[in-house]
Amino acid sequence: MLKKKDLKALNPADLRGKLKDAELEVTAELSAMKSSGRPANAGRLRQAKRLKSRILTLLTQKGEKA
């Protein structure tokens, strides 16, 4: 997982790329949860959701649209 300090150093285009990666990870974890009834790794799902939120917040603060 990336730290907030590392995310702040990225430009908006790179942040959007990281956002897509985080969204794919969340989607994969959620689909695994739907098929088995529980997440394979709940901690990873939580981290991916937080990363996604951090990236969206940074994009908003930089004045960019996600």
BALO-322904 format. One record per residue (C-alpha): residue number from 1; residue in three letters; x, y, z. Coordinates in steps of 0.05 Angstrom, whole numbers. Each point is the difference from the previous one (the first is absolute). Example, Ala and Ser with C-alpha at 12.3 -4.5 7.8 and 13.67 -1.06 7.14 Angstrom:
2
1, ALA, 246, -90, 156
2, SER, 27, 69, -13
//
This chain:
66
1, MET, 0, 0, 0
2, LEU, 23, 70, -14
3, LYS, 9, 52, 54
4, LYS, -35, 67, -2
5, LYS, 68, 35, -9
6, ASP, 15, -42, -62
7, LEU, -69, 13, -29
8, LYS, 7, 76, 9
9, ALA, 64, -2, -42
10, LEU, -37, -31, -60
11, ASN, -30, 42, -56
12, PRO, -75, -5, -14
13, ALA, 9, -48, -60
14, ASP, 39, -49, 43
15, LEU, -51, 7, 55
16, ARG, -55, -19, -49
17, GLY, 40, -62, -19
18, LYS, 7, -20, 73
19, LEU, -74, 13, 9
20, LYS, -17, -49, -55
21, ASP, 45, -52, 33
22, ALA, -34, 11, 67
23, GLU, -69, -5, -31
24, LEU, 18, -66, -34
25, GLU, 26, -28, 66
26, VAL, -64, 21, 36
27, THR, -42, -31, -55
28, ALA, 39, -65, 2
29, GLU, -7, -5, 76
30, LEU, -74, 15, -3
31, SER, -12, -52, -54
32, ALA, 38, -52, 41
33, MET, -43, 19, 59
34, LYS, -64, -8, -39
35, SER, 19, -69, -25
36, SER, 24, -28, 67
37, GLY, -41, 42, 48
38, ARG, 60, 31, 35
39, PRO, 61, 38, -25
40, ALA, 63, -40, -12
41, ASN, 40, 53, 36
42, ALA, -41, 53, 36
43, GLY, 61, 41, 17
44, ARG, 19, 6, -74
45, LEU, -71, 22, -17
46, ARG, 2, 53, 54
47, GLN, 69, 26, -22
48, ALA, -22, 4, -73
49, LYS, -62, 40, 19
50, ARG, 41, 48, 41
51, LEU, 51, 8, -55
52, LYS, -55, 15, -49
53, SER, -28, 53, 47
54, ARG, 68, 31, 11
55, ILE, 13, 6, -74
56, LEU, -69, 31, -13
57, THR, 13, 50, 56
58, LEU, 68, 19, -28
59, LEU, -29, 9, -70
60, THR, -54, 46, 29
61, GLN, 52, 40, 39
62, LYS, 42, 9, -62
63, GLY, -62, 26, -37
64, GLU, -5, -60, -47
65, LYS, -61, -41, -16
66, ALA, 4, -74, 12
//
